């Protein structure tokens, strides 16, 4: 039986270009501009001290403070052979999204070290951290792909982590706020960026190798990645209150399937069984996590 190769970042044979801006609208925007003139099989990494128009999923705003938080993007211009190999593997891009989200959460865990409180992934790819009894968002990921003639030509992965912020909106938290005076240099944006690059590049290389090796390796990669992703899901297997289809409902997150959809079980009676009355949700904006707002409101009462 074949196995997935686990490569160290130094084994990645790619042309890497790094760009740092004192100020820019968005590192993802800069990455897309770079892709327009990039050569195949090259990589661009983009950071900025001051991101003025950061965006999250579906155009939502991403708040951060100048010089205090990490705004980081990586762009890949795939060569035609790689694009074809990716195209042959069904749902491969969902595997990539899961792998990079796990790598981003790993970066936070490594930065906080033994001080690290519980961390989780809120579907589809928000990074959450717990302080006391309250879960707050501390990071997020936005992945965007470009296409040519039905084949993927480029991928941009943007990651924001609130590291040192002190003036964030409600429901948000920085790493410094979670464990003040304990984490040291590891949560400085520049250090976070270095750790993030290492973890993201390794995750992408392992995914790429699986796609190149074929269906069996992709299946092995998918099983491991999906298991790791599901294990770290926020509120997995816990009954919580959600707003769905214009009503408040009690449900629990079971998993995220191979197409990136969230599987939720709704409680219809006191003896609800796992898997019964489960529903697959595709649009994350239609599912409101009422319990997150409720816990925050209790904290501010």
C-alpha positions as CSV (number, residue, x, y, z in Angstrom):
1,X,0.0,0.0,0.0
2,X,1.4,3.4,-0.9
3,X,1.8,6.1,1.7
4,X,1.7,9.9,1.7
5,X,5.1,11.4,1.7
6,X,5.7,13.9,4.5
7,X,8.2,16.4,3.2
8,X,10.0,19.2,5.0
9,X,9.6,22.7,3.6
10,X,13.2,22.7,2.3
11,X,12.3,20.0,-0.1
12,X,9.9,22.2,-2.0
13,X,11.5,23.1,-5.3
14,X,9.7,26.3,-6.2
15,X,10.6,29.9,-7.2
16,X,9.6,31.9,-4.1
17,X,9.1,35.7,-4.2
18,X,8.5,37.6,-1.0
19,X,6.9,41.1,-0.8
20,X,6.4,43.2,2.3
21,X,4.4,46.4,2.1
22,X,4.3,49.2,4.7
23,X,0.7,49.7,3.7
24,X,-1.7,48.0,1.3
25,X,-5.4,47.5,0.8
26,X,-5.2,43.7,1.1
27,X,-2.4,41.1,0.9
28,X,-4.8,38.8,-1.1
29,X,-5.3,41.7,-3.6
30,X,-1.6,42.1,-4.0
31,X,-1.2,38.3,-4.5
32,X,-3.8,38.4,-7.3
33,X,-2.0,41.2,-9.0
34,X,1.2,39.2,-8.8
35,X,-0.4,36.2,-10.4
36,X,-1.2,38.2,-13.5
37,X,2.5,38.2,-14.5
38,X,3.8,35.2,-12.5
39,X,5.6,32.3,-14.2
40,X,4.3,28.7,-13.8
41,X,5.5,26.8,-10.7
42,X,6.3,30.0,-8.8
43,X,5.2,31.1,-5.3
44,X,4.6,34.6,-3.9
45,X,4.4,35.5,-0.2
46,X,2.9,38.8,0.8
47,X,2.8,40.6,4.1
48,X,2.1,44.1,5.3
49,X,2.4,46.3,8.4
50,X,-0.9,48.0,7.7
51,X,-3.7,46.3,5.8
52,X,-6.5,48.8,5.2
53,X,-9.2,46.8,3.5
54,X,-8.8,43.2,4.6
55,X,-11.6,40.9,3.7
56,X,-13.0,37.6,5.0
57,X,-15.5,35.1,3.6
58,X,-18.2,36.6,1.3
59,X,-16.7,40.1,1.5
60,X,-16.9,40.5,5.3
61,X,-14.5,43.0,6.8
62,X,-11.4,41.8,8.6
63,X,-10.4,44.1,11.5
64,X,-6.8,44.5,12.6
65,X,-4.5,47.1,14.1
66,X,-1.5,48.6,12.3
67,X,1.7,46.9,13.1
68,X,0.1,44.6,15.7
69,X,-1.5,41.8,13.7
70,X,-0.6,39.4,11.0
71,X,-1.8,39.9,7.4
72,X,-0.3,37.2,5.3
73,X,-1.0,35.7,1.9
74,X,0.6,33.0,-0.3
75,X,0.0,32.6,-4.0
76,X,0.7,29.7,-6.2
77,X,0.8,29.8,-10.0
78,X,0.4,26.1,-10.9
79,X,2.0,24.7,-14.0
80,X,-0.3,22.9,-16.4
81,X,0.8,19.4,-15.4
82,X,0.0,20.1,-11.7
83,X,-3.3,21.7,-12.7
84,X,-4.3,18.5,-14.5
85,X,-3.3,16.3,-11.6
86,X,-5.4,18.4,-9.2
87,X,-8.3,18.4,-11.6
88,X,-8.3,14.6,-11.8
89,X,-8.9,14.3,-8.0
90,X,-12.5,15.0,-7.0
91,X,-12.9,17.5,-4.2
92,X,-9.1,18.0,-4.0
93,X,-9.5,21.8,-3.3
94,X,-11.7,21.0,-0.2
95,X,-8.8,18.9,1.0
96,X,-6.5,21.8,0.5
97,X,-8.8,24.1,2.5
98,X,-8.9,21.7,5.4
99,X,-5.1,21.2,5.4
100,X,-4.3,24.9,5.4
101,X,-6.8,25.6,8.1
102,X,-5.3,22.9,10.3
103,X,-1.8,24.4,9.6
104,X,-3.0,27.9,10.6
105,X,-4.4,26.7,13.9
106,X,-1.2,24.7,14.5
107,X,0.7,28.0,14.1
108,X,-1.3,29.6,16.9
109,X,-0.8,26.6,19.1
110,X,2.9,26.6,18.5
111,X,3.2,30.4,19.2
112,X,1.4,30.2,22.5
113,X,3.3,27.0,23.5
114,X,2.5,25.6,27.0
115,X,0.4,28.7,27.7
116,X,-2.0,27.8,25.0
117,X,-5.7,27.5,26.0
118,X,-8.1,25.4,23.9
119,X,-8.3,26.4,20.2
120,X,-10.8,25.2,17.6
121,X,-11.9,25.6,14.0
122,X,-15.3,27.2,13.4
123,X,-16.7,25.9,10.2
124,X,-15.7,26.6,7.5
125,X,-12.3,28.1,8.4
126,X,-12.3,30.6,11.3
127,X,-9.8,30.2,14.1
128,X,-11.2,30.4,17.6
129,X,-9.6,30.5,21.0
130,X,-11.0,30.1,24.5
131,X,-10.5,32.4,27.5
132,X,-12.3,31.2,30.6
133,X,-15.7,30.0,29.4
134,X,-15.8,32.3,26.3
135,X,-14.9,31.3,22.7
136,X,-13.7,34.2,20.5
137,X,-12.4,34.5,17.0
138,X,-8.7,35.2,16.7
139,X,-8.0,34.4,13.0
140,X,-9.5,33.6,9.7
141,X,-8.7,32.2,6.2
142,X,-9.8,33.3,2.8
143,X,-8.9,31.0,-0.1
144,X,-9.4,32.1,-3.7
145,X,-8.7,30.3,-7.0
146,X,-8.3,31.5,-10.5
147,X,-9.1,29.4,-13.5
148,X,-8.1,29.1,-17.2
149,X,-10.1,27.0,-19.6
150,X,-11.6,24.9,-16.9
151,X,-8.3,24.2,-15.1
152,X,-7.1,25.8,-11.9
153,X,-4.2,28.2,-12.7
154,X,-3.6,29.9,-9.4
155,X,-4.4,29.8,-5.7
156,X,-4.3,32.6,-3.2
157,X,-4.6,31.7,0.5
158,X,-4.9,34.7,2.8
159,X,-4.6,34.4,6.6
160,X,-5.2,37.0,9.2
161,X,-4.3,36.5,12.9
162,X,-5.0,39.0,15.6
163,X,-1.8,38.9,17.5
164,X,-1.3,42.1,19.6
165,X,-4.5,44.0,19.0
166,X,-6.2,45.8,22.0
167,X,-9.2,47.3,20.3
168,X,-11.1,44.6,18.6
169,X,-14.9,44.2,18.1
170,X,-17.0,42.1,20.4
171,X,-16.7,38.4,19.6
172,X,-13.0,38.8,18.7
173,X,-9.8,38.4,20.7
174,X,-6.1,38.7,20.1
175,X,-3.5,36.3,21.3
176,X,-2.1,38.9,23.6
177,X,-5.5,39.5,25.2
178,X,-5.9,35.8,25.8
179,X,-2.5,35.3,27.6
180,X,-1.1,38.8,28.4
181,X,2.6,39.0,29.2
182,X,3.2,35.2,28.7
183,X,3.8,34.4,25.1
184,X,6.8,36.6,24.3
185,X,8.2,37.2,20.9
186,X,6.4,34.2,19.3
187,X,3.2,36.1,18.9
188,X,4.9,39.1,17.2
189,X,3.5,39.4,13.7
190,X,6.9,38.8,12.0
191,X,7.6,35.6,14.1
192,X,4.0,34.4,13.5
193,X,4.5,34.9,9.8
194,X,7.7,32.7,9.7
195,X,6.0,29.9,11.6
196,X,2.9,30.2,9.4
197,X,4.9,30.0,6.2
198,X,6.6,26.8,7.4
199,X,3.4,25.1,8.4
200,X,1.4,26.2,5.3
201,X,4.1,25.3,2.8
202,X,4.4,21.8,4.4
203,X,0.6,21.3,4.3
204,X,0.4,22.4,0.7
205,X,3.4,20.2,-0.4
206,X,1.9,17.1,1.2
207,X,-1.5,17.8,-0.5
208,X,0.3,18.4,-3.8
209,X,2.3,15.2,-3.5
210,X,-0.9,13.2,-2.8
211,X,-2.6,14.7,-5.9
212,X,0.5,13.8,-8.0
213,X,0.6,10.2,-6.7
214,X,-3.0,9.5,-7.5
215,X,-6.3,8.4,-6.1
216,X,-5.0,6.1,-3.4
217,X,-2.7,8.7,-1.9
218,X,-5.4,11.3,-2.1
219,X,-7.8,9.0,-0.3
220,X,-5.2,8.4,2.5
221,X,-4.5,12.2,2.7
222,X,-8.2,12.9,2.8
223,X,-8.9,10.5,5.6
224,X,-6.2,11.8,7.8
225,X,-6.9,15.5,7.1
226,X,-10.6,15.1,7.6
227,X,-10.1,13.3,10.9
228,X,-7.8,16.0,12.1
229,X,-10.1,18.7,10.9
230,X,-13.2,17.2,12.5
231,X,-11.4,16.5,15.8
232,X,-10.7,20.3,16.1
233,X,-14.2,21.5,15.1
234,X,-15.7,24.1,17.4
235,X,-18.6,22.6,19.4
236,X,-18.3,19.2,17.8
237,X,-20.7,16.7,19.4
238,X,-22.0,19.3,21.8
239,X,-25.6,20.4,21.8
240,X,-25.8,24.2,21.2
241,X,-28.3,26.8,20.0
242,X,-28.2,27.8,16.3
243,X,-30.4,30.0,14.2
244,X,-31.4,28.1,11.1
245,X,-34.3,28.5,8.6
246,X,-35.7,31.5,10.6
247,X,-35.9,29.7,13.9
248,X,-33.7,28.9,17.0
249,X,-32.8,25.2,17.0
250,X,-30.8,22.9,19.3
251,X,-28.2,21.0,17.3
252,X,-24.7,19.7,17.3
253,X,-21.9,19.8,14.7
254,X,-21.0,16.2,13.6
255,X,-18.4,16.7,10.9
256,X,-17.5,18.5,7.6
257,X,-17.8,16.3,4.6
258,X,-15.6,15.8,1.5
259,X,-17.2,18.8,-0.2
260,X,-16.7,21.1,2.7
261,X,-20.3,21.0,3.9
262,X,-21.2,21.0,7.6
263,X,-23.2,18.0,8.9
264,X,-25.4,19.1,11.8
265,X,-27.8,16.9,13.8
266,X,-30.9,18.7,15.1
267,X,-32.5,17.6,18.4
268,X,-36.2,16.9,17.8
269,X,-36.7,15.2,21.2
270,X,-34.9,14.4,24.4
271,X,-33.7,11.1,23.0
272,X,-32.3,12.2,19.7
273,X,-29.7,9.7,18.4
274,X,-26.5,10.5,16.6
275,X,-27.0,10.8,12.8
276,X,-30.7,10.9,13.1
277,X,-32.3,14.1,11.8
278,X,-28.9,15.2,10.4
279,X,-28.7,17.9,7.8
280,X,-26.0,18.9,5.4
281,X,-25.5,22.7,5.3
282,X,-23.6,24.2,2.3
283,X,-23.8,28.0,3.0
284,X,-22.1,28.9,6.2
285,X,-23.7,32.4,6.2
286,X,-27.2,30.8,6.5
287,X,-26.2,29.1,9.8
288,X,-26.1,31.5,12.7
289,X,-24.1,30.4,15.8
290,X,-26.5,31.9,18.4
291,X,-24.6,30.3,21.3
292,X,-21.4,32.3,20.5
293,X,-23.3,35.6,20.8
294,X,-25.1,34.4,23.9
295,X,-21.9,33.6,25.8
296,X,-20.4,36.9,24.8
297,X,-23.5,38.8,25.9
298,X,-23.4,37.1,29.3
299,X,-19.8,38.2,29.7
300,X,-20.8,41.9,29.1
301,X,-23.9,41.9,31.2
